[in-house]
Amino acid sequence: MTRMIVVLLVGALAWMVWWAVGKGAYEQGLAGWIDERRTDGWVADVGSLDTRGFPNRFDTTVADLNLADPETGVAWSVPMLQILSLAYKPHQVIAVVSDTHRFSTPLASYQIRHDDARASLFLKPEPALGLDSARLVLDGLDISSSLGWQAGVVSGRFAVESVDVAEDTYRLGADIEELALAAPTKQLLDPAGVLPDVVEAMRLDATLAFNGPWDRFAIEDRRPQPTRLVLDDVSAVWGSVTFRAAGALEISPDGYPDGEITVRAVQWRQLLEMAVSSGVLPKEAAGPLERALALMSGQTDTLDAKFGFRGGMVRLGIIPIAPAPRLAIR
């Protein structure tokens, strides 16, 4: 009996020492990363950093975090960030942020508020901490821009996971309910005001390959660039307009896609008007394209069409109709 008590006491003491050492390493790793960003020229300020959760957890609270990357001009400021993990699986974390924070780009800054925002991040247990999977849940999101507009989402679910059978490839998913568009965006897409202010639903199911892994070096150094995009489902329901697309694109080193996307649209003429009013489609191309699409749809409101991406252009058959978007990450 005495021997068992001694073993238990020694084991408990060893666990306490291990937890204390792990806590120190955990905090030093975060503090070291912040110091490295400062060395790289970032703005990286922290009010305080505290880890608790003994005996089975590392629950770290970072207060008054401010990060800014001078190379991209992207910055993030948050009053409180919590990083929660099991002590024996520190590479699997849950992140919780305070209900207000600020995100900035060279074009504008955005004040973000939400009822709930939680993210889970599973990293590969390796020095580079490659991305295995991630989840983000947003409820009651409101965004206010320094440009004077507001937007919001009732509910958003986002996910990404690595594909085991393909290197540097990830599956992406998103479900968004009740997207309240910013007023300038609504006016741009629907100048006649015939559609509701809220997009009822949006969905994404896609697979995206990159020229390198998403790991800690992707944040610290150059971002991986996409090389292939497979769209299993991109869809939206906005009033009487519904849209669905699927297809596959190869992406060149300079970011231009090559491939084919199949589109099914209800009330396609309104979508065509949106493409023109938003500048995606040149006005001079709208008339000939509308006549061609009318023939393809059989003069109905439902359209099934294939759009090709080649030579930096979007094409309907052999006819170029608009410049192709450049798919590159800053």
N, C-alpha and C positions, 0 to 999 in steps of 0.2 A: 504493500500500500504506500509506504513511504517512498519507494522507488518510483511508483507511478506519479505521485505528487511532484517529485523532483523533475521527472521527465516533462510533466505538464508545465511546470514553472519555467524550465529551461526553454521549452518550445514557445511559451508566451513571450518570454524575454527576447528570444531570437526574432519572433514576428514583430515585436515592438521596434527592435533595432532595424529590421529590414524595412518596416514602414517608414521610419524616420529617415533612413538613407534614401529610400525611394522618393519620399516627399522632397528632400533636398535636391535630388537629381531632377525631379519633375520641375520644380521652380527654377533651378539653374538652367535647365534646357529652355524654358520660356524666356527667362531674362537674357540668356545668351543669344537667342534668336532676335530679341529686340535690340540688343547691343550691336549685332551684326548688321541689322537694317540701318542703324545710325551710321555705322562705318561706311555703308554703301550710299550714304547721303539722304536716306529717308528721314522724315520726321517720325519719330517713334517715342511717344511719351506715355508713361503709366503712372497713375496716382498711387496705386498700391497693388500688391500681388500676394494673396494669402491662400494657403492650401490646408484644408481640414478633411475629415472623413474617416479618421481612425476607428476601427481597425481594417476595414475592407475596401475603402474607397479613397481616391484622390479627387477631392472636390475643390477646384481652384476658382477663386473669384478675382477677376481683374477689374479694378475701378479706374474710371476716367482714362480710357484707352484712346489714343489718337495716333493714327497711322496715315502716312502720305508718301506715295511713290513719285519722286520728281520726274522720272522718265516717262510715265504715262499720264501724270497729272491726276491720278485717282487717289482719293482720300476717304477715310472712314473714321468717325468719332462716335464713341458709345460710352454712356455713363457707367455701364456694368456689363461685363461678359463673364459668364460662368462656364467652365469646362469641367465636365463631370465624367469620371471613369472608374471602373473597378481597379483596385490596386494590382491585381494579377493580370489585367488586360489594359494597360495604359494606352495602347494604340487604338482602342475602341472608345470613342468619346461621344458625349451628348453636349451640345452647346446651347445655352440659353442667353438671350440678350435682353436688356431692358426694353420697355415698351416704346421708347423713343430713341432714335439715333439719327446721325446725319451722314449722307454719302455724297461725295462731290466728284465731279469730272471737270475737264477743261471747259465744257460747255455750260454747265449749270451745277447747282447744289440742290439736294433733295432732303427735306425733313421727313423722316419715316416714323409712322406710329402704327402700332398693331395691338390687337387684344391678346394674341398669342403668337409666338414665333419660336420654334424648336427645330434643331437640326441634329441629326446623328451622323457621325463620321467614322467609318471603319477603314483604317489604314493597314497596309501590309506590314507585318513585323520584320522590317528590314531597315537599314540605315537611311535610305532615301525616303521612307514612309510613303510608298506609292499608294494611290487611291484604290481601295477595294470597292467601297460603296458609300453612298451618302443619301440622306433623306432630309427634306425640308418641309415643314408644315407651317402654313400661315393662315391666320384667321383674323378677320376684321382689319385688313391692311388699308392704310390711307397714306398717300404720298403727296407732299406739297413741294412744288418746284420753285426755285428762285426766279424762274421765268413767269411766274404768276398763275400757273395752272395746278389743278388737283386731280388725282385719280385714286381708284381704290379697288380692292378685291374682297369679296365676302369670304371666299375660301380658296386656298391654293395648295396643291400637293405636288412636290417635285422630287424626282429620284434620278440617281445615276449609279451604275454599277459596271465594273470591269467585265469584259467578256473573256472567259478563260481560254477559249480556243483560238483567239486572235490577239496578237500583240498590240499593245497601245490602242485598244479599241474599247469603247464604252457604249452602253445602252442608256438612252435618255428617255425619261417619261415625265409628263406634266398633265395635271387636270386642274383647270381654273373654272370657278363658278362665279358668275355675276361680276364681270369686269366693268367697272365704271370708267369710261374713257375720259381723259383730260379734254376740257372744252375745245382747245385748239385742234386736237386730233379728231374729235367728233365733227367739228366744222369742216376740217380738211377732207375727211373721208365721206361725210354725208352733208354736203352743203345745202341740200334741199330740206334737210331735217325730217326725212320720212322714216328713219329708223329709230328705235328706242335708244335711250342714253346708255343702256347697259347691254353688253354682250353676254348672252345667257351662259354660254359654255365654250371652252376651248380645250383641245386635247392634242398631245404630242406623244408619239411613240416612234423613236428613231434610234439608229446605231451610227456612231461617229468614230472614225479612225483618225489617229493623229500621227505625226512624224516623231513622236517621243512620248514618254509617259507623263501623266499628271502626278507629280510628287512634290516634295518640298522645294526642289530646285526649279520647278515650273513657276513657283511664286517668287523665288529669290532671283532667278535669272530670266532667260527668255521663255515666253509662253510657247508650248507646243502648238503647231498649226495643223488644221484639219487636212486630211488627204482623201477621205471618202465619206460620203453621207448616204445612208439608206433610210428613206422615209417609209415606215410601215403605215403610219396614219398621222396626218395633220388635218385637224378638222375644227370647225367653228360653227356656232349657231348664233345669229344676230337678227332677231326679228324674223322677217320672211326670208332672209338670206341664209343659206347654208352652204358650206364649202368643205370639200375633202380632197386631199392630195396624197399621192404615194409615188415612189419611184426611187431611183438611185443616181448619184452623181459622183464622178471622180473629180477631185479638186487639185488643180495644178499648184506648183510651188508658189506662184504669184497670187493664188487665191481664187482663180476663176474656175467655175464648175463646167463639167462636160458630162452629159447624160440626158436622161429623159424623165419628166414628171407627168403623171396622169392626174387630171383634175376633173372632179365632178362638182358642179355648182348649180344651185337653184337660185333663181333671180340673178342670173349671171350678168345681165346688163347693168345692174347696180354695182356689182363687183368691178365691171369694166370702168364705170364712172369713178369709182374709188381709186382705181389704178391711175387714171388720168389726173384727177384732182390732187392726188398725193405726189405726183411727179414721177411715179414708177413707169408710166407709159407716156410717151410723147403725144401731145394732142393731135399732131398730124397723122399719127398712126391709128388713132381711135376709129375713124370712119371705116377705112378698109378692113380693119380687124373685126369691127362689129358686123359688117356684112358677111365676112367669112365665117364667123362664129354662128351667125344666124342660120346660115346654110347647114353647118355642122349639127346644130341643135334641132333642125327641122322646124324652125320658127317657133319653138316652144321656149319656156322659161328655164328648162333644165338642159345643161350642157355637159357633155363628156368629151374631153379633148386631151391630146398629148402635146406637151410643150418640150421642145428640145433646147439644150444648152450647149452651144458650140461657138468657138472663136470669140468668146467674150460677149455673146449676144443670146437673148432668148428668142427662139424661133417657133413659129407655127408651121409645121412642114418645112419647106425650104425658105419661108419668108421670115426675115429678121423683123422683130416687132419692138424690142427694147434692149438696152444694155443689161447684161447679166450682173447680178450683185457680186461683189467681191467678198468671199468668205475667208476672212482673216481675223485673228485675235491680237489685239494690241498687247 
